[in-house]
Amino acid sequence: MGIGDRFAHQGEAQLQAIIKAKAAGVNITPVWNKSFREHEIINSKPAVTRIAADNAVRACGWQDSYFVDADHIGLKNVDFFLDSSDYFTLDVADFIGKSAKNEVVKNFVGKNEKYIGLLKIPDIKEPFEISKNLITEIGQKYLYGVEEAGRIYRHITKFKKIGSFVVEVSMDETETPQTPVEMFFILSAISQQGIPANTIAPKFSGRFNKGVDYIGDPVKFQQEFEQDVAVINFAIKEFSLDQDLKLSVHSGSDKFSIYQPISRILKKFDTGLHLKTAGTTWLEELIGLAAAGGDGLQIVKEIYRSAYSKYEELTEPYAAVIDIDRKSLPAPDQVFSWDGETFAATLRHDQSNKKYNLNFRQLLHVGYKVAAKMADTFTGALEKYKNEIARNVTENIFDRHIKPLFLS
């Protein structure tokens, strides 16, 4: 489970949720993830994330595995993370659709010619009709991206021992979902590149907006997710991939309407999952500060006022993963009249509460830059109201995410 901690203050609270899961019989490996973009916006370094994770592990007496993720990296910024990370999310979305060299495609087709005809994948009812043209088209669309993943991976191995870090291949930030057949041949290409992928993040249909519920058809998602799991299980044997290779769901926090379908499929196949969350913890910090009242409440009101005035600046980098109806955003003057309970209820992701406002939540989700500029004023408040915030952070991860996914 990816547990983002943008200000590196909630490691212990996050880990307590994982500890509660273990006590309930669910083994979850925490992965503290933070992207280059998030570091750049906050002006932080990966070393801070590593120190915070290590400190949380020591403080909680955690004896199992944990990782620090270089989230959504490429060759341009991977060096930034090399000293501190042992999990690398190789983001190749920008390279999908760029054509590989003709000889590379031709070689790829040759290595997969044995699948021409009817391809039967266990646990998928209908066989797939495979032609040489289809394999060629898939190669032309995806091979360059997989080659880029190979280039990133091999660069990392110049500095880190092979097998000492986790590798994820990410292609979720593309325009269209990968079909089961595309997934199968993408995994073939990953194997041919010698990338020891531990997880793969495909694109699913529907919207995976930051910090709010899934927007789309849960039935269609379930079908896609189940087919992808079946493809992975088959490809592991066909291409000698990692035995624990699993699907990764990005922007996976708060996608409540698809947790039950995911849970059913995981149980059916007795397989694992990598769920990536990030900004949810930052929002729980705001909720904790609001509920604490006093200067904590004043700080979150100021954050909202500034975020409201800087709307374009804050939302532009996240335009592909938010949908905000600006007319439904409360005016800052209105927010300044709220008590802490009203602010918290408007922000907390409880769809049964009439005060909940997903537009308010999405704006604050991308508004962490405002808090970063407050510097010690904000981090000092995190320390002052540590206990109030921690309760919200732990409850959010355990009750809203872990329970429906693994304990329902």
ROTOR-260377 format. One record per residue (C-alpha): residue in one letter; x, y, z. Coordinates in pm, whole numbers, plus 32768, in hexadecimal, padded with zeros to 4 digits. Last residue first. Example, Ala and Ser with C-alpha at 12.3 -4.5 7.8 and 13.67 -1.06 7.14 Angstrom:
# residues 2
PATI  res     X     Y     Z
PATI    s  8557  7F96  82CA
PATI    a  84CE  7E3E  830C
This chain:
# residues 408
PATI  res     X     Y     Z
PATI    s  7A1D  7D30  81B6
PATI    l  7B7C  7D1A  8245
PATI    f  7C63  7D4E  8119
PATI    l  7BE6  7E66  803C
PATI    p  7AC5  7EEB  810A
PATI    k  7B92  7EE5  824D
PATI    i  7CDC  7F65  81BF
PATI    h  7C58  80A1  811E
PATI    r  7B4D  8158  81E5
PATI    d  7B84  80C3  833F
PATI    f  7CFC  808A  833C
PATI    i  7D82  81A8  826B
PATI    n  7C89  82AF  82DF
PATI    e  7C8E  8240  844B
PATI    t  7E08  8257  845E
PATI    v  7E14  83B4  83C6
PATI    n  7CEE  8437  8491
PATI    r  7D7B  83C0  85DD
PATI    a  7ED2  8447  857F
PATI    i  7E46  85A5  8542
PATI    e  7DB3  85CA  869E
PATI    n  7EF0  8540  873C
PATI    k  7FDE  861F  867A
PATI    y  7F26  8764  86BC
PATI    k  8059  882C  8724
PATI    e  8142  876F  863C
PATI    l  8069  87A0  8509
PATI    a  8035  890A  8573
PATI    g  81AE  893D  8572
PATI    t  81B8  88A6  8416
PATI    f  80C1  89AC  83A0
PATI    t  8158  8AE3  843D
PATI    d  82B5  8A57  8403
PATI    a  8291  8A66  8288
PATI    m  815B  8B27  821F
PATI    k  81D9  8AFB  80BA
PATI    a  81AD  8983  80DC
PATI    a  8045  89B7  814A
PATI    v  7FF9  8A70  8008
PATI    k  80A6  8965  7F37
PATI    y  7FBF  8867  7FDB
PATI    g  7E9D  88F2  7F11
PATI    v  7E6D  87CA  7E26
PATI    h  7D97  870A  7F1E
PATI    l  7D02  8852  7F98
PATI    l  7C65  8888  7E45
PATI    q  7BF1  871F  7E32
PATI    r  7B4A  8728  7F89
PATI    f  7A8C  886C  7F47
PATI    n  7A10  87D5  7E01
PATI    l  79B0  8690  7EB0
PATI    n  78D6  874B  7FA9
PATI    y  7862  8688  80DC
PATI    k  775D  874B  81A1
PATI    k  7647  8652  8153
PATI    n  7709  853D  8204
PATI    s  76CB  83E7  816A
PATI    q  77E5  8423  8074
PATI    d  78E4  8428  818B
PATI    h  7A2C  849A  80F5
PATI    r  7A83  85A0  81FC
PATI    l  7A9C  8701  816F
PATI    t  7942  8790  81B1
PATI    a  792B  86D2  82F9
PATI    a  7A7C  875B  836E
PATI    f  7A20  88C3  831B
PATI    t  78CB  88A0  83C1
PATI    e  795D  8805  84FC
PATI    g  7A68  8910  8516
PATI    d  796E  8A2E  8516
PATI    w  791C  8AE0  83D5
PATI    s  790B  8C5A  83A2
PATI    f  7A5E  8C62  82F7
PATI    v  79D8  8B69  81F9
PATI    q  78CB  8C5F  818D
PATI    d  79CB  8D73  815E
PATI    p  7A9E  8C7F  8092
PATI    a  7980  8C44  7F9D
PATI    p  7904  8ADE  7F90
PATI    l  7968  8A1A  7E5A
PATI    s  783A  899D  7D99
PATI    k  785F  8A9F  7C84
PATI    r  79C3  8A27  7C51
PATI    d  794B  88CD  7BEC
PATI    i  7A8D  880C  7C1A
PATI    d  7AF2  86DA  7B54
PATI    i  7C4E  8664  7BB6
PATI    v  7D44  856B  7B22
PATI    a  7DA3  85F8  79CD
PATI    a  7DB1  875F  7A47
PATI    y  7EA9  870B  7B5C
PATI    p  7FC5  87F5  7AF7
PATI    e  7EC3  8906  7AA3
PATI    t  7E02  88ED  7BEC
PATI    l  7EE9  89B2  7CD0
PATI    e  7F40  8AD4  7BEA
PATI    e  7DDE  8AF1  7B62
PATI    y  7D3A  8AFA  7CBC
PATI    k  7E2A  8BEB  7D65
PATI    s  7D18  8CBB  7E09
PATI    y  7C5C  8B88  7E85
PATI    a  7D9F  8AE7  7EFD
PATI    s  7DEF  8C24  7FC5
PATI    r  7C9C  8C2A  806E
PATI    y  7CAB  8AB2  80AA
PATI    i  7DFF  8AC5  814F
PATI    e  7D8A  8BE9  8224
PATI    k  7C61  8B1D  829B
PATI    v  7D4C  89FD  82E9
PATI    i  7E27  8AE1  83BD
PATI    q  7D03  8B78  847A
PATI    l  7C83  8A20  84DA
PATI    g  7DD5  89BE  856A
PATI    d  7DEC  8B10  8619
PATI    g  7CBD  8AB9  86EA
PATI    g  7BFE  8985  867E
PATI    a  7C85  8823  869D
PATI    a  7B82  87A9  85A2
PATI    a  7C14  888E  8499
PATI    l  7D78  881B  84DE
PATI    g  7D11  86AE  84CF
PATI    i  7C55  86E2  8389
PATI    l  7D7E  8797  82F2
PATI    e  7E68  867D  8354
PATI    e  7D6B  8586  82C9
PATI    l  7D86  863E  817E
PATI    w  7EFE  860F  817D
PATI    t  7ECA  849D  81C3
PATI    t  7DE7  8477  8093
PATI    g  7EE6  8518  7FAF
PATI    a  7F9A  83D7  7F56
PATI    t  7EF8  8284  7F26
PATI    k  7F78  8169  7E50
PATI    l  7ED6  8017  7E75
PATI    h  7FBF  7EF8  7E1E
PATI    l  7EFC  7DB6  7E13
PATI    g  7F2A  7C46  7E65
PATI    t  7E9F  7AFB  7DEE
PATI    d  7DC1  79E3  7E68
PATI    f  7D11  79E5  7D15
PATI    k  7BAD  79F0  7D9A
PATI    k  7C16  7AAE  7ED3
PATI    l  7CBF  7BC1  7E0D
PATI    i  7B93  7BCB  7D24
PATI    r  7A97  7BFA  7E3A
PATI    s  7B66  7D0A  7EE1
PATI    i  7B8D  7DCB  7D9C
PATI    p  7A16  7DC2  7D63
PATI    q  79DD  7E39  7ECB
PATI    y  7ADD  7F4F  7EAF
PATI    i  7A45  7FD8  7D6E
PATI    s  7943  80C6  7E05
PATI    f  7A34  813C  7F12
PATI    k  7B3C  81D3  7E2E
PATI    d  7BB4  82A6  7F55
PATI    s  7D25  8273  7F0F
PATI    g  7D81  81B5  7DD5
PATI    s  7E1C  82D4  7D16
PATI    h  7EDB  81B4  7C7D
PATI    v  7E65  804D  7C8B
PATI    s  7F8C  7F5D  7C74
PATI    l  7F5C  7DFC  7BF4
PATI    k  803D  7CEA  7C77
PATI    l  8175  7C26  7C22
PATI    d  81B2  7B37  7D43
PATI    q  8245  7A20  7C6D
PATI    d  8329  7B17  7BB9
PATI    l  831C  7AD5  7A44
PATI    s  8383  7995  7994
PATI    f  82DB  79FF  784C
PATI    e  81C9  78FB  7823
PATI    k  81A6  78AA  7994
PATI    i  818A  7A11  7A0E
PATI    a  80C1  7A63  78D5
PATI    f  7FA2  797E  793D
PATI    n  7F81  7A14  7A98
PATI    i  7FA6  7B72  7A08
PATI    v  7E98  7B35  7904
PATI    a  7DA7  7AB3  7A0C
PATI    v  7DE7  7BE3  7AE6
PATI    d  7DAF  7CC8  79BA
PATI    q  7C6A  7C15  7967
PATI    e  7BEC  7C42  7ACA
PATI    f  7C44  7DB4  7ACE
PATI    e  7B9E  7DF2  797F
PATI    q  7A5F  7D3A  79E2
PATI    q  7A53  7DEA  7B32
PATI    f  7A83  7F3C  7A89
PATI    k  7960  7EF5  79A0
PATI    v  7882  7E9D  7AC8
PATI    p  78FA  7FCF  7B8A
PATI    d  788B  80B4  7A6A
PATI    g  7932  8205  7A88
PATI    i  79A3  830B  7B7F
PATI    y  7A6D  8274  7C9B
PATI    d  7A4E  832E  7DE4
PATI    v  7B15  8461  7E45
PATI    g  7C7C  84A6  7EB3
PATI    k  7D15  84E6  7D5F
PATI    n  7C3E  8486  7C36
PATI    f  7C49  8323  7BB7
PATI    r  7B51  834B  7A99
PATI    g  7AC1  8223  79DE
PATI    s  7B6D  8113  7916
PATI    f  7CAC  8080  79A2
PATI    k  7E10  80E1  7942
PATI    p  7F14  7FE4  79A7
PATI    a  7FFB  7FED  7AD5
PATI    i  80EA  7EC6  7ADB
PATI    t  818C  7E2E  7C0E
PATI    n  82C3  7D62  7C5A
PATI    a  8369  7D9A  7B09
PATI    p  84B9  7CEC  7AE0
PATI    i  8509  7DAB  799D
PATI    g  85CE  7CCA  78B3
PATI    q  855A  7D85  777E
PATI    q  84CA  7C42  76F4
PATI    s  83FE  7C19  7833
PATI    i  8372  7D78  7816
PATI    a  831F  7D33  76A7
PATI    s  825D  7BF8  7702
PATI    l  81AC  7CBC  7813
PATI    i  8146  7DBC  770D
PATI    f  80D0  7C96  7639
PATI    f  7FDE  7C1F  7744
PATI    m  7F6E  7D7E  77A1
PATI    e  7F1C  7DC9  7635
PATI    v  7E4B  7C8B  7624
PATI    p  7D93  7CE8  7765
PATI    t  7D4C  7E43  76D5
PATI    q  7E10  7F70  7750
PATI    p  7D38  8091  77BF
PATI    t  7D33  81CF  76ED
PATI    e  7DC6  832D  7718
PATI    t  7F00  82CF  77D7
PATI    e  7F5C  831F  793F
PATI    d  7F45  81B6  79B1
PATI    m  807F  813B  7905
PATI    s  8155  80F3  7A35
PATI    v  825B  7FE2  7A4D
PATI    e  82B1  7F95  7BB6
PATI    v  8403  7F1A  7C2A
PATI    v  845C  7EC8  7D92
PATI    f  85C2  7EEF  7E0B
PATI    s  86E7  7E19  7E7E
PATI    g  86B8  7D12  7D70
PATI    i  87CA  7D9D  7C92
PATI    k  88BA  7E69  7D6A
PATI    k  888C  7FDF  7D50
PATI    f  895C  80E7  7C9F
PATI    k  898A  8064  7B3E
PATI    t  884C  7F9A  7B75
PATI    i  8783  80DD  7B73
PATI    h  87F4  812B  7A10
PATI    r  878E  7FCD  79A4
PATI    y  8631  8007  7A2B
PATI    i  860B  8159  7981
PATI    r  867D  80CE  7831
PATI    g  8598  7FA2  7855
PATI    a  846F  8081  78A3
PATI    e  84C7  8144  7769
PATI    e  84C7  8001  76A2
PATI    v  836D  7FB9  7731
PATI    g  82F5  810A  76B2
PATI    y  8392  80D1  755D
PATI    l  82EC  7F7C  754B
PATI    y  818C  7FF8  7595
PATI    k  80E0  8078  745B
PATI    q  81B6  7FE0  7347
PATI    g  81C5  7E96  7403
PATI    i  804E  7E90  7431
PATI    e  801F  7ED3  72BD
PATI    t  8116  7DC1  725F
PATI    i  806D  7CC6  7346
PATI    l  7F20  7D1B  72A2
PATI    n  7FAF  7D01  7143
PATI    k  803E  7BA8  7190
PATI    s  7EE5  7B39  71FD
PATI    i  7E50  7AD7  734B
PATI    e  7CE2  7A7F  737C
PATI    f  7C9E  7A7F  74F0
PATI    p  7BF0  7961  75A4
PATI    e  7AA8  79A3  765E
PATI    k  7A78  7942  77CA
PATI    i  7BA4  79E0  7871
PATI    d  7C00  7911  79A3
PATI    p  7D20  7864  78E9
PATI    i  7D98  7921  77B5
PATI    k  7D51  7884  7664
PATI    l  7DFE  7926  753B
PATI    l  7D62  78BF  73F0
PATI    g  7E4D  78F0  72CA
PATI    i  7FA0  7995  72E0
PATI    y  8034  7954  7438
PATI    k  8168  78A0  73AB
PATI    e  81C1  79DE  72F1
PATI    n  8229  7A89  7435
PATI    k  83A3  7A88  740D
PATI    g  8384  7AE0  729E
PATI    v  829E  7C04  72E7
PATI    f  8397  7C94  73DE
PATI    n  84B5  7C6D  72E5
PATI    k  83EB  7D27  71DD
PATI    v  8397  7E39  72D2
PATI    v  8504  7E66  732E
PATI    e  856A  7E58  71C0
PATI    n  8470  7F69  716E
PATI    k  84F5  8051  727B
PATI    a  83FD  80A3  738F
PATI    s  82DB  8189  7341
PATI    k  825D  8285  743D
PATI    g  80FC  8229  74A7
PATI    i  815E  81F1  7612
PATI    f  828C  82C6  766E
PATI    d  81D3  83C4  7746
PATI    a  8136  82AA  7813
PATI    v  828A  8218  786D
PATI    d  8289  8252  79E5
PATI    l  837F  8169  7A92
PATI    t  830B  8158  7BFA
PATI    f  8448  810F  7CBF
PATI    y  8454  8073  7E19
PATI    d  8593  8073  7EE5
PATI    s  85B2  81EC  7F01
PATI    s  869F  82D0  7FC0
PATI    d  87E8  82E3  7F02
PATI    l  8756  82B3  7DA7
PATI    f  8637  83AB  7DC1
PATI    f  86BB  84E5  7D12
PATI    d  876F  8402  7C19
PATI    v  861A  8395  7B93
PATI    n  85C6  84F5  7B1A
PATI    k  8601  8508  79A2
PATI    l  8610  8390  7972
PATI    g  84A9  836B  79E4
PATI    i  83EF  8369  7B2F
PATI    h  8286  833A  7B94
PATI    d  82C2  8300  7D09
PATI    a  841D  82C2  7D8F
PATI    d  8389  81E5  7E9D
PATI    v  840A  81AC  7FFE
PATI    f  83D7  8045  806E
PATI    y  8369  7F6E  8191
PATI    s  83A0  7E04  81F3
PATI    d  834A  7D76  8347
PATI    q  83CC  7DBF  84A7
PATI    w  8306  7EF8  84FF
PATI    g  835F  7F64  8661
PATI    c  827D  8093  8647
PATI    a  838C  8194  8694
PATI    r  848D  80DF  85BF
PATI    v  83A9  80C6  8490
PATI    a  8339  822F  84B6
PATI    n  84A3  82A6  84C7
PATI    d  8502  81E2  838F
PATI    a  83D9  8271  82D0
PATI    a  8425  83D7  833F
PATI    i  8595  83B0  82E6
PATI    r  8541  8324  818F
PATI    t  8445  8437  8143
PATI    v  8541  8541  81AE
PATI    a  864D  84A0  80D4
PATI    p  8560  84BE  7FAB
PATI    k  858C  863A  7FB9
PATI    s  8491  8751  7FF0
PATI    n  843E  8893  7F38
PATI    i  82C7  885F  7F6E
PATI    i  8274  8885  7DFD
PATI    e  83B1  87D8  7D88
PATI    h  838A  86B5  7E7A
PATI    e  8223  8688  7E07
PATI    r  8289  8693  7C98
PATI    f  83A1  859A  7CD4
PATI    s  82A2  84AC  7D65
PATI    k  8279  8436  7ECB
PATI    n  822E  82D6  7F3D
PATI    w  825A  8237  8092
PATI    v  821B  80C9  804A
PATI    p  817E  8001  8164
PATI    t  8176  7E85  8138
PATI    i  8025  7DF7  8199
PATI    n  7FE8  7CA4  8239
PATI    v  7E7D  7C7B  82A0
PATI    g  7E2B  7BA0  83CD
PATI    a  7D6F  7C98  84A8
PATI    a  7EAA  7CE4  8572
PATI    k  7F56  7D27  8424
PATI    a  7E48  7E21  83C8
PATI    k  7E73  7ED7  8513
PATI    i  7FE9  7EEC  84CE
PATI    i  7FA4  7F7F  8376
PATI    a  7EC1  8086  8415
PATI    q  7FD0  80D1  8518
PATI    l  80C3  8103  83F8
PATI    q  8000  8230  837D
PATI    a  7FFC  82CF  84D6
PATI    e  8171  828E  84FE
PATI    g  81C7  8320  83AA
PATI    q  80EE  8455  83D5
PATI    h  81E7  8576  83DD
PATI    a  829E  855B  828F
PATI    f  81F7  868E  81F5
PATI    r  8178  85DD  80BD
PATI    d  8137  848F  8160
PATI    g  80C9  83A1  804D
PATI    i  8064  8244  80B6
PATI    g  8089  814F  7F97
PATI    m  8000  8000  8000
